[in-house]
């Protein structure tokens, strides 16, 4: 990150293939510079980001199931933009 409200921010999405599926592991590390209020904001931001990651994972799972039901299943998930 080159500029913004965070002192530091790092986000990674690790994908791990298994014989029958894939495992998605989102990892995020943030540091907000505003001392006490920063610590509170970090906790709030972390909770919200966790909820978003869980929502993304659920949406991906639903997408894979829908493609499998339509006979388009396989190793890859097709994601089309709106």
Secondary structure, DSSP 8 states (H G I E B T S, - for coil): --SSSEEEEEEEEEEEE-SS-EEEEEEEEEEESSHHHHHHHHHHHHHHHHHHHHHHHHHHHHHHHHHHHTT--SS-------
